[in-house]
Amino acid sequence: MEPKEVQEKIAELKMEYMRLQDDMERLESFGRSVEKQEEKLKEIEKELQYYNSL
């Protein structure tokens, strides 16, 4: 993967992470479960660690 592609993927993952955080805040404000979103955040964190290590 080219450095530019890595940076684009990192930016994409960060945007997805922020979107999920917003979704979680909305769900929590309505008393809804956020377990699925928490799992997805963990997956994104792992992906970010991988791409940042390249």
DSSP file (Angstrom, degrees, kcal/mol; ACC not computed):
  #  RESIDUE AA STRUCTURE BP1 BP2  ACC     N-H-->O    O-->H-N    N-H-->O    O-->H-N    TCO  KAPPA ALPHA  PHI   PSI    X-CA   Y-CA   Z-CA
    1    1 A M              0   0    0      0, 0.0     5,-0.0     0, 0.0     0, 0.0   0.000 360.0 360.0 360.0 134.6    0.0    0.0    0.0
    2    2 A E     >  -     0   0    0      1,-0.1     4,-2.2     4,-0.0     3,-0.3  -0.401 360.0-114.2 -72.2 150.9    1.3    3.4   -0.9
    3    3 A P  H  > S+     0   0    0      0, 0.0     4,-2.4     0, 0.0     5,-0.2   0.863 118.3  53.7 -53.9 -38.1    1.8    6.0    1.9
    4    4 A K  H  > S+     0   0    0      1,-0.2     4,-2.2     2,-0.2     5,-0.2   0.910 108.2  49.4 -63.9 -41.8   -1.0    8.2    0.4
    5    5 A E  H  > S+     0   0    0     -3,-0.3     4,-2.3     2,-0.2    -1,-0.2   0.886 109.8  51.7 -64.1 -39.1   -3.4    5.2    0.4
    6    6 A V  H  X S+     0   0    0     -4,-2.2     4,-2.5     2,-0.2    -2,-0.2   0.936 110.5  47.9 -62.5 -46.8   -2.5    4.5    4.1
    7    7 A Q  H  X S+     0   0    0     -4,-2.4     4,-2.3     1,-0.2    -2,-0.2   0.876 111.3  50.8 -63.3 -37.6   -3.2    8.1    5.0
    8    8 A E  H  X S+     0   0    0     -4,-2.2     4,-2.3     2,-0.2    -1,-0.2   0.905 110.6  49.0 -65.6 -41.4   -6.5    8.0    3.2
    9    9 A K  H  X S+     0   0    0     -4,-2.3     4,-2.6     2,-0.2    -2,-0.2   0.905 110.7  50.5 -64.9 -41.8   -7.5    4.8    5.0
   10   10 A I  H  X S+     0   0    0     -4,-2.5     4,-2.4     2,-0.2    -2,-0.2   0.926 111.1  48.5 -61.4 -45.0   -6.6    6.3    8.3
   11   11 A A  H  X S+     0   0    0     -4,-2.3     4,-2.1     1,-0.2    -2,-0.2   0.903 111.5  50.4 -61.8 -41.8   -8.6    9.5    7.6
   12   12 A E  H  X S+     0   0    0     -4,-2.3     4,-2.2     1,-0.2    -2,-0.2   0.917 111.0  48.3 -62.0 -44.8  -11.6    7.3    6.5
   13   13 A L  H  X S+     0   0    0     -4,-2.6     4,-2.4     1,-0.2    -2,-0.2   0.880 109.5  52.7 -65.2 -38.5  -11.4    5.2    9.7
   14   14 A K  H  X S+     0   0    0     -4,-2.4     4,-2.4     2,-0.2    -1,-0.2   0.904 109.3  49.2 -64.2 -40.8  -11.2    8.3   11.9
   15   15 A M  H  X S+     0   0    0     -4,-2.1     4,-2.3     2,-0.2    -2,-0.2   0.918 111.8  48.7 -64.2 -43.2  -14.3    9.7   10.2
   16   16 A E  H  X S+     0   0    0     -4,-2.2     4,-2.4     2,-0.2    -2,-0.2   0.894 110.3  52.4 -62.2 -40.4  -16.2    6.4   10.8
   17   17 A Y  H  X S+     0   0    0     -4,-2.4     4,-2.1     1,-0.2    -2,-0.2   0.923 110.4  46.9 -61.8 -46.2  -15.0    6.4   14.4
   18   18 A M  H  X S+     0   0    0     -4,-2.4     4,-2.1     2,-0.2    -1,-0.2   0.890 111.0  52.1 -65.1 -39.2  -16.4    9.9   15.0
   19   19 A R  H  X S+     0   0    0     -4,-2.3     4,-2.4     1,-0.2    -1,-0.2   0.917 109.6  49.3 -62.9 -43.4  -19.7    9.1   13.3
   20   20 A L  H  X S+     0   0    0     -4,-2.4     4,-2.6     1,-0.2    -1,-0.2   0.882 107.8  54.0 -64.2 -38.5  -20.1    6.0   15.5
   21   21 A Q  H  X S+     0   0    0     -4,-2.1     4,-2.1     2,-0.2    -1,-0.2   0.917 109.5  48.1 -61.8 -42.1  -19.3    8.1   18.6
   22   22 A D  H  X S+     0   0    0     -4,-2.1     4,-2.1     2,-0.2    -2,-0.2   0.923 111.2  50.5 -62.8 -44.0  -22.1   10.5   17.6
   23   23 A D  H  X S+     0   0    0     -4,-2.4     4,-2.7     1,-0.2    -2,-0.2   0.907 109.3  51.6 -59.6 -42.3  -24.5    7.6   17.0
   24   24 A M  H  X S+     0   0    0     -4,-2.6     4,-2.9     1,-0.2     5,-0.2   0.902 107.4  52.1 -63.3 -41.3  -23.7    6.2   20.4
   25   25 A E  H  X S+     0   0    0     -4,-2.1     4,-2.0     2,-0.2    -1,-0.2   0.920 111.5  47.2 -61.2 -43.4  -24.4    9.5   22.1
   26   26 A R  H  X S+     0   0    0     -4,-2.1     4,-1.0     2,-0.2    -2,-0.2   0.937 113.4  47.4 -63.5 -46.7  -27.8    9.7   20.5
   27   27 A L  H ><>S+     0   0    0     -4,-2.7     5,-2.9     1,-0.2     3,-0.7   0.916 111.8  50.1 -61.4 -43.6  -28.6    6.1   21.3
   28   28 A E  H ><5S+     0   0    0     -4,-2.9     3,-1.6     1,-0.2    -1,-0.2   0.865 104.0  58.9 -63.6 -35.8  -27.6    6.5   24.9
   29   29 A S  H 3<5S+     0   0    0     -4,-2.0    -1,-0.2     1,-0.3    -2,-0.2   0.772 109.2  45.2 -66.1 -23.8  -29.6    9.7   25.3
   30   30 A F  T <<5S-     0   0    0     -4,-1.0    -1,-0.3    -3,-0.7    -2,-0.2   0.317 120.7-110.0 -97.9   6.3  -32.7    7.6   24.4
   31   31 A G  T < 5 +     0   0    0     -3,-1.6    -3,-0.2     1,-0.2     2,-0.2   0.746  69.2 146.5  74.2  24.1  -31.6    4.8   26.7
   32   32 A R      < -     0   0    0     -5,-2.9    -1,-0.2    -6,-0.2     2,-0.2  -0.525  54.5 -95.4 -92.8 160.4  -30.8    2.4   23.9
   33   33 A S        -     0   0    0     -2,-0.2     4,-0.1     1,-0.1    -1,-0.1  -0.473  29.3-174.3 -73.5 142.1  -28.0   -0.2   23.9
   34   34 A V     >  +     0   0    0     -2,-0.2     4,-2.4     1,-0.1     5,-0.2   0.127  48.8 114.7-122.2  18.1  -24.7    0.7   22.3
   35   35 A E  H  > S+     0   0    0      1,-0.2     4,-2.1     2,-0.2     5,-0.2   0.900  77.4  49.5 -58.9 -44.2  -22.9   -2.7   22.5
   36   36 A K  H  > S+     0   0    0      1,-0.2     4,-2.1     2,-0.2    -1,-0.2   0.905 111.9  48.7 -63.8 -40.6  -22.7   -3.1   18.8
   37   37 A Q  H  > S+     0   0    0      2,-0.2     4,-2.4     1,-0.2    -1,-0.2   0.884 108.8  53.6 -66.7 -37.8  -21.3    0.3   18.3
   38   38 A E  H  X S+     0   0    0     -4,-2.4     4,-1.9     2,-0.2    -2,-0.2   0.903 109.0  49.2 -63.0 -40.6  -18.7   -0.3   21.1
   39   39 A E  H  X S+     0   0    0     -4,-2.1     4,-2.0     1,-0.2    -1,-0.2   0.911 110.5  50.0 -64.2 -42.1  -17.6   -3.4   19.3
   40   40 A K  H  X S+     0   0    0     -4,-2.1     4,-2.4     1,-0.2    -2,-0.2   0.890 107.8  54.0 -64.5 -38.4  -17.3   -1.6   16.0
   41   41 A L  H  X S+     0   0    0     -4,-2.4     4,-2.5     1,-0.2    -1,-0.2   0.905 107.5  51.0 -61.2 -40.9  -15.2    1.1   17.7
   42   42 A K  H  X S+     0   0    0     -4,-1.9     4,-2.0     2,-0.2    -1,-0.2   0.897 109.4  50.4 -63.4 -40.0  -12.8   -1.5   19.0
   43   43 A E  H  X S+     0   0    0     -4,-2.0     4,-2.3     2,-0.2    -2,-0.2   0.920 110.8  48.8 -62.9 -43.6  -12.5   -2.9   15.5
   44   44 A I  H  X S+     0   0    0     -4,-2.4     4,-2.8     1,-0.2    -2,-0.2   0.904 108.4  54.2 -64.1 -41.0  -11.7    0.5   14.1
   45   45 A E  H  X S+     0   0    0     -4,-2.5     4,-2.2     1,-0.2    -1,-0.2   0.905 108.9  48.7 -59.4 -41.5   -9.2    1.1   16.9
   46   46 A K  H  X S+     0   0    0     -4,-2.0     4,-2.2     2,-0.2    -1,-0.2   0.916 111.6  49.2 -64.2 -43.2   -7.4   -2.1   15.9
   47   47 A E  H  X S+     0   0    0     -4,-2.3     4,-2.7     1,-0.2     5,-0.2   0.913 110.2  51.4 -62.9 -41.9   -7.4   -1.1   12.2
   48   48 A L  H  X S+     0   0    0     -4,-2.8     4,-2.6     1,-0.2    -1,-0.2   0.904 108.3  51.7 -62.1 -41.3   -6.0    2.3   13.1
   49   49 A Q  H  X S+     0   0    0     -4,-2.2     4,-1.2    -5,-0.2    -1,-0.2   0.927 111.3  48.3 -59.7 -44.3   -3.2    0.8   15.1
   50   50 A Y  H >X S+     0   0    0     -4,-2.2     3,-0.7     1,-0.2     4,-0.5   0.959 114.4  43.4 -61.3 -52.3   -2.3   -1.5   12.1
   51   51 A Y  H >< S+     0   0    0     -4,-2.7     3,-0.8     1,-0.3    -1,-0.2   0.843 111.8  54.1 -67.1 -32.9   -2.3    1.4    9.6
   52   52 A N  H 3< S+     0   0    0     -4,-2.6    -1,-0.3    -5,-0.2    -2,-0.2   0.745 104.0  57.2 -70.6 -22.1   -0.4    3.7   11.9
   53   53 A S  H <<        0   0    0     -4,-1.2    -1,-0.2    -3,-0.7    -2,-0.2   0.587 360.0 360.0 -83.7  -9.9    2.3    1.0   12.3
   54   54 A L    <<        0   0    0     -3,-0.8    -1,-0.2    -4,-0.5    -2,-0.1   0.481 360.0 360.0 -73.9 360.0    2.9    0.9    8.5
